[in-house]
Amino acid sequence: MLILMAATTTTVLVTGNEDGTSTSTSTSSSSSKGDNKTFEFPEKNWGTYYDPSNIFCGKYDCYKILGFDYESWGRSPPDKKEITQSYRTLSKRWHPDKNKDRGANDRFMKINKAYTVLTSNKLRKEYDFFRERPDEYFFKYGSVMYSYKPKTNTVLVVLVLLIAASAFTWYAQKNRWQQIANRVVKDAVDDLKAGEGGSAESIELRRKAEEILKKRKEEVGVDMEEWKFGDSTIGKKAKGKKSKKELKVMENEQLRPIIEELVLEIKDFGAGFHQPTWRDILVVKMVRWPVVIMKEIAWQVKYYSRRLAKQELNQQEKEVLTERAVGPVAWETAGAKEREDMISMKLWIMENLEEWSELQEIKLLSSKEQKMYGRMKKKQLKNKANKSD
């Protein structure tokens, strides 16, 4: 008797015994390769397709997933019946409940997706259209390579940026004030006079600091000569007599911490160099921008309309033009009398502005240097007069 089952050949041999009974022996052989079993990877035959947004079957060809070749069927494309038959065969083979292969579930999902696309008239028509037109696909669905999908709240991002920018403007204003404060402290400690580059603020700070230091010494009950430079020996008598230069250095260093405390009381140096307030926050400035811009536009329109009418400059226009010429720092730091002098010099005219700038540089020179400059200037004027004659 020969029985064939499940690719295994079984041979049954029946023989008779002397006692009339019969015995049977069987041999079997399997056609399987045992340890040489090979695994199949159907993805190798699924082709490729441009579908980066996974609208259809991703990088694979839906037709080839179900066993069809788009390039070879010609004018006889598979109908829904043929697609359904192929789908049922493949879904049974790769169903996770029946196939324990590691990639069975993923393949089963791809097969289902391909079946959904190809049995829908709308999706199949669109799928065939985009096959040769990746640019049209990109125009409609985009690409993960170029499109950006924000994962954060836009309002939150804008809010964080505004807070960061506001903090930056606040510290920037603080830094502007600190730079002027450091310069004033240095000038006050060095005891610079007006002709040596000292400002009104530095001279006043020096005067106040000297008064405070004098009171502290009177409270301690020692003279200047009895104070020695250095924190560890202040208030103790110095050994040996100090020169005037050494005493001056000691006094300046004793005045420094007092001046640094006093400069903190100056909230505004003028020309925008003030300690930061809530008005310096970017958000507040942004609210005020439209008002500032509209005022500037209105002033410009009024100014040019008066020029077209050939009217003389009024006081407000003279002040604005003078401030623009000398800069906001010089204008804000100038007193009422100095501003009147600036306006009377008509500094919005370039020649007058150059002459005024030269005078400001002369004021920074020492008295000796100013005298030398005056003699040089007279000599130049004399030479010029001789040439004209």
C-alpha positions, 0 to 999 in steps of 0.5 A, a space after each residue: 500500500 502506498 500512501 502520499 500525505 503532506 509531501 511525505 512518502 510512506 510505504 507500507 509492506 504487508 507479509 504473511 507469517 507461518 501462523 497465518 497472522 500478518 505483520 506490516 512494516 513501514 518506511 517514510 521519507 520527507 521531502 523537506 530540507 530540514 536544517 536547510 529551510 529557506 525564508 521568503 522575503 516578498 518585499 523584494 518583489 513589491 517594487 517601489 513608488 513615490 509616496 513619502 507621506 504614506 497616503 497609499 502603500 508607502 515606498 512599495 507598489 500596491 499592484 506588486 504587493 498583490 502580485 500584479 505588474 503595472 508595466 506588463 498587463 497592457 490594456 487589460 488591468 486587473 479588475 476588482 474580482 482578480 484583485 479580491 482573489 489575490 488579496 484573499 490568497 495572500 491574506 490567508 498566507 500572511 495572517 498573523 494567526 496562521 503565520 508566526 513569521 516575525 514580519 507577518 503582521 507588517 506584511 498583512 497590513 501592507 496587503 490590506 492597505 494595497 487592497 483598500 487602495 486598488 478596490 476604491 475607484 477614487 484612490 486607484 485612479 489617483 494612485 495611477 495618476 501620481 505614478 508618473 507625476 511625483 511633482 503633482 503628488 508633492 503639490 497635493 500631499 507635500 513631502 516629509 523631506 520639506 514640510 514642517 509640522 510644528 509640535 509646539 503651541 505657536 502662542 507659547 513660542 511667541 510668548 517665550 520669545 517676547 519675554 526673552 526679548 523684553 529681558 534682553 532690552 531691560 539688561 541692554 538699558 541697564 548696561 548703557 546706564 552702567 557704562 556711563 556710571 563707570 565713567 563718572 565713577 572713574 572721573 570722580 575718583 581721579 578728581 578730573 576737573 571740567 577742563 580735564 574731561 570731568 563732567 558735572 556729575 563726576 565733580 558733584 559726586 567727588 564733592 559729596 564723597 569728600 564731605 562724607 569721608 570727612 565726617 567719617 574721619 571726624 567720627 573716628 578722630 584721626 587726621 588724613 595722615 593717620 589713615 593708611 591705604 588698605 582695608 586691614 590698616 584703615 583707622 591705624 596710624 601709618 608708619 613713616 611720613 607719606 608723600 602728597 602723591 601717596 596720600 592722594 592715592 590713598 584718599 582716592 581709594 577711600 573715596 571710591 566705595 563712597 562714590 560707587 554708592 552715590 552713583 546709584 542714586 543717579 537714576 538718569 544721566 540724560 540722553 536715554 542713559 537711565 536706569 531701566 524701568 518697566 518702560 524699557 521692556 520690549 512689549 511696552 515699547 512695541 505698544 508705543 511704536 505706532 504713536 511714536 511713528 505717527 508723531 514723527 510722520 506728522 512732524 515731518 509733514 508739517 515741517 516740509 509743508 512750512 518749507 514749501 511755504 517758505 516760512 521761517 523756522 519756529 522755536 520747536 523746529 529749531 530745537 529738533 534740528 539742533 538736537 539732531 545735529 549735536 546728538 541726543 547725548 549732548 542735547 540732553 546733558 546741556 543746560 538751558 543756557 547751553 541749549 540757547 547758545 546751540 540754537 543761536 549758532 544754527 548748528 543744523 548748518 554743516 559749517 556751524 556744526 563743524 565749528 561747534 564740534 571743534 570748540 567742544 574738543 577744545 573744552 576737553 583740553 587742559 588750560 595750558 593746552 587751550 592757550 597753546 591752541 589759541 596761539 596756534 589759531 591766531 597764527 593761522 588767522 594771521 598767515 591767512 590774512 597776509 596771503 589775502 593781502 
